[in-house]
Amino acid sequence: MSQGARRHLFTSEAVTMGHPDKVADQISDAILDAYLAGDPMSRVACETLVTTGLVVIAGEITSNAVIDISGVARQTIAEIGYTDPRIGFDANSCGVITSVHRQSPDIAMGVDQTDDHEQGAGDQGMMFGFACRETRELMPFPIAYAHRLVQGLTRLREKRILPWLRPDGKSQVTVEYEDNKPVRIHTVVVSCQHDEKVTQKRIKADIIKHLIKKTFPKGMLDSQTIYHVNPTGRFVMGGPHGDTGLTGRKIIVDTYGGRGSHGGGAFSGKDPSKVDRSASYAARHIAKNIVAAGLADRCELQLSYAIGVARPISINVCTEGTGRIPDERIEAIIGELWDLRPHAIITYYKLRRPIFKHTARHGHFGHANLDIYTWERTEKAEALRKAAGL
């Protein structure tokens, strides 16, 4: 480390698709997708609870589509990997209870687009987008690699490279920074559900060899890196049998791993008229394009809305002192290049498609599939540079 350099640690976590809260998120978004497939104008606010042998689905849904909610839930659970009744939760034997009614007409009155009223925001609130140069996807390093670890766990389980793995699991990555640049991995934590016969010694050896060592860039792991693999010593009971899961309880996992701010709104189970979701996607797109354009090395964007009102109440940019032009000028350029009314956001990012179950699995940002994750494109970077005079 160079003399006088500022050093700090930052930690982010991620969870596998078999984590009980993520099971709930995926069920809610699978139901949303099914309604959008049948009626792209569906209004959906779907909440899910999962526990031992039981799924409870509730919410407000207004749609011309008719779907088999129970069937969608069971198919999603099977895709995740819960197909064995011996582990306390499986797609075929679990009970499914539904309690769904139509959206409040008082909300619809302010949100629906008519001849004399443009589509307003589905709720009030503030949404944040963030981007930085720490990874190729312009995401913070800790959350990007925490997600890589849980994606790796899923791959090792599904391909049966580690046949003792079960669907539930978590990761945590602590990164050491020098002058705001990631320089090494301080600590890696992996907790993975497993069958009863495998030893903890084998679990740790397998996870370090097949997962951790193959995940991080060369040189980031060193002899001082700390590894905690299943630190409690046993993780047989897991998933919804081990812990009740709820939609919307992993909002930091879903976003930037604690880096930057969060407005508090969850994403899953909400159709794109809910700006909690759609405006957060737009905010990520704007922040990512600002960094991709070279206007800043780090950018956090805040948007705020009032229910029933189309245009955002406020736009705030913070480049943490890394901006090539003043933050106020960037805010003005955003107003020139982006239409942030809900209808325009939905149209530009193609959000009336059944794409959302994918987003509920390994975070909503930083993915390379631009057909689904349209907000990850950087197509406005050149226009930003031109507008900024760079």
ABEGO torsion letter per residue (X at the ends): XBBGBBBBBBBBBBBBAABAAAAAAAAAAAAAAAAAAABAABBBBBBBBBBBGBBBBBEBBBBABBBBAAAAAAAAAAAAGBABAAAGBBAAABBBBBBBBBBBAAAAAAABBBAABBBBBABBEBBBBBBBAABAAGBBAAAAAAAAAAAAAAAAAAAGABAABBABEBBBBBBBBBGGBBABBABBBBBBBBBAABBAAAAAAAAAAAAAAAABBBGABBAABBBBBGAAGBBABBEAAABBBBBGABAAAABAGGBEBBAGBBABGBBAABAAAAAAAAAAAAAAAAAAAGABABBBBBBBBBBGBABBABBBBBAGGABABBAAAAAAAAAAABBABAAAAAAAAGAABBAAAAAAAAEABGBABAAABAAABAAAAAAAAAAAGX
